[in-house]
């Protein structure tokens, strides 16, 4: 990782960045890195109310995305107009991600691990585990991010129209993948955890159980990760060094 280098976070849904990597993104931003967010869907199915208007849901979630990014002190937040649950790894979507990498000159890309299909979630009360199934949009977002990085943003023959518009190719030096079953790095976010929760709280339409419950759940997850490196709270990543 190049110190101070620009970052692009690529996630499927409006609140994914905060849940997966909000502490790390806030830490980088507070250290002076220019951090940008690209959300690949509009979140228009983020409601359990069958009468809810999906266009209205998408509009609400865009406002919440911008508020969450502001709470993390990110430099920008953009969303694509792909329907929630319909994200596919297509040239159209890859073009949008490659374009954004080139625009912001990202040297670090942060997303989620596309190979993580199932997660084992420990239950401290019952001393057993349950298995969760990862959302297909999450996995697809990770695959899109990886393909946009290589082969993609650094190759002039991928989306050469960008070069005609004045954009230059951009080599990405490292990729950080959260929501992974194969972490090789633990990032201390003890000082940023409060910011992570505050940013998640910006997504009011999604916090139906109350932010306190999210705080408790994510704090326990962060505590377990932190214990692996002797800190209070942390986030785990699978880092790919492309340098």
JOKA-V721900 format. One record per residue. N is the residue number from 1. OMEGA is omega in whole degrees, -180 to 180 (none if undefined). BURIAL is # if it has 16 or more other ideal C-beta (glycine too) atoms within 10 Angstrom, else .. D_CENTER is the distance of its C-alpha to the mean C-alpha in Angstrom with 2 decimals. Layout:
n;omega;burial;d_center
N;OMEGA;BURIAL;D_CENTER
N;OMEGA;BURIAL;D_CENTER
This chain:
n;omega;burial;d_center
1;179;#;17.63
2;-177;.;19.64
3;178;.;20.08
4;-176;.;19.12
5;180;#;17.58
6;-176;#;15.14
7;168;#;11.39
8;174;#;9.14
9;-177;#;5.33
10;-178;#;5.16
11;-175;#;4.01
12;-169;#;7.31
13;-174;#;8.23
14;-178;#;8.87
15;-176;#;8.18
16;-176;#;5.24
17;-179;#;3.44
18;-177;#;7.09
19;-174;#;7.97
20;-168;#;6.05
21;-176;#;6.27
22;-180;#;8.07
23;-180;#;11.18
24;179;#;10.44
25;178;#;9.09
26;180;#;12.18
27;179;#;14.32
28;-179;#;13.82
29;-179;#;14.51
30;178;.;17.51
31;176;.;18.76
32;176;.;19.06
33;176;#;16.28
34;-173;#;15.32
35;-180;#;11.58
36;179;#;10.41
37;172;#;7.66
38;179;#;8.26
39;-169;#;7.87
40;174;#;10.01
41;-180;#;12.06
42;176;#;14.11
43;-170;#;13.89
44;174;#;17.69
45;-177;#;18.36
46;178;#;16.87
47;175;#;20.37
48;180;.;23.06
49;-178;.;25.83
50;-180;.;27.53
51;-177;.;29.12
52;178;.;26.02
53;-174;.;25.73
54;177;.;22.55
55;178;.;22.80
56;177;.;23.09
57;-180;#;20.07
58;180;#;17.99
59;178;.;19.64
60;-176;#;18.94
61;174;#;15.24
62;177;#;15.11
63;180;.;17.02
64;177;#;14.79
65;-179;#;11.65
66;179;#;13.88
67;178;#;15.21
68;178;#;12.07
69;178;#;11.19
70;179;.;14.85
71;178;#;14.86
72;-177;#;12.43
73;176;.;14.73
74;-177;#;12.38
75;178;.;14.69
76;174;.;13.48
77;178;#;11.35
78;178;#;12.32
79;172;#;12.17
80;-178;.;14.05
81;176;.;16.86
82;-179;#;16.17
83;175;.;17.31
84;180;#;15.20
85;-178;.;16.08
86;-179;.;17.40
87;178;#;14.68
88;180;.;16.55
89;-177;#;16.35
90;176;.;19.02
91;-179;.;20.35
92;-179;.;19.70
93;178;#;15.92
94;178;#;15.91
95;-179;#;18.16
96;-180;#;15.86
97;177;#;13.09
98;178;#;15.98
99;-177;#;17.49
100;176;#;14.62
101;-179;#;14.46
102;-180;#;18.19
103;-175;#;18.35
104;179;#;16.39
105;-176;#;17.80
106;172;#;14.60
107;173;#;15.75
108;173;#;12.52
109;179;#;9.54
110;180;#;6.40
111;179;#;4.80
112;-173;#;6.46
113;-178;#;10.24
114;-179;#;12.15
115;-178;.;15.25
116;-180;#;14.39
117;-179;.;16.43
118;175;.;17.97
119;171;.;17.34
120;-176;.;20.35
121;-180;.;20.06
122;176;.;22.95
123;-176;.;25.11
124;-177;.;26.88
125;-177;.;29.55
126;178;.;30.69
127;174;.;29.88
128;-179;.;28.49
129;171;.;25.23
130;-177;.;23.89
131;178;.;21.81
132;-179;.;18.74
133;-176;.;17.66
134;180;#;14.08
135;-179;#;13.37
136;177;.;14.25
137;179;#;11.63
138;-178;#;8.91
139;180;#;11.28
140;178;#;12.14
141;178;#;8.82
142;179;#;8.93
143;178;#;12.57
144;-180;#;12.33
145;-180;#;10.26
146;-179;#;12.91
147;177;#;15.72
148;178;#;14.90
149;-180;#;15.18
150;-7;.;18.26
151;-175;.;20.46
152;-167;#;19.27
153;-178;#;18.66
154;-176;#;21.40
155;-176;.;23.98
156;-179;.;26.22
157;170;.;27.19
158;-179;#;23.80
159;-179;#;23.81
160;177;.;26.85
161;177;.;27.10
162;-179;#;24.54
163;178;.;27.12
164;179;.;29.79
165;180;.;27.89
166;176;.;27.82
167;177;#;24.31
168;174;.;24.52
169;-178;#;22.81
170;175;#;20.10
171;176;.;19.85
172;-175;#;16.58
173;-178;#;17.67
174;178;#;14.92
175;178;#;11.75
176;-178;#;9.72
177;175;#;8.62
178;-178;#;7.68
179;-175;#;9.36
180;172;#;12.24
181;-178;.;15.98
182;-179;.;16.96
183;173;#;15.62
184;179;.;17.64
185;176;#;16.37
186;-177;#;16.15
187;179;#;15.05
188;177;#;17.27
189;-179;#;15.70
190;-178;.;19.01
191;-176;.;19.52
192;-174;#;16.09
193;179;#;15.82
194;178;.;17.78
195;178;#;15.52
196;-179;#;12.45
197;178;#;14.76
198;179;#;16.14
199;177;#;12.94
200;178;#;12.29
201;176;#;15.97
202;-179;#;15.51
203;-172;#;14.47
204;-177;.;18.12
205;-176;#;18.56
206;-175;#;16.35
207;-176;#;17.82
208;-179;.;21.08
209;-177;.;21.94
210;-176;.;21.62
211;-179;.;19.24
212;-180;.;21.65
213;176;.;20.88
214;177;#;17.10
215;-178;#;18.12
216;-178;.;20.45
217;-177;.;18.23
218;177;#;15.31
219;179;#;18.04
220;177;.;19.76
221;179;#;16.81
222;179;#;16.28
223;179;.;20.06
224;179;.;20.39
225;-178;#;17.94
226;-179;#;19.75
227;-178;.;23.08
228;179;.;22.45
229;175;.;22.75
230;175;.;24.98
231;-176;#;22.82
232;-172;.;22.26
233;-176;#;18.50
234;172;#;15.72
235;-177;#;12.38
236;-179;#;12.79
237;167;#;11.52
238;-176;#;13.26
239;174;#;13.97
240;179;#;15.72
241;-177;.;18.27
242;-176;.;19.27
243;none;.;21.71
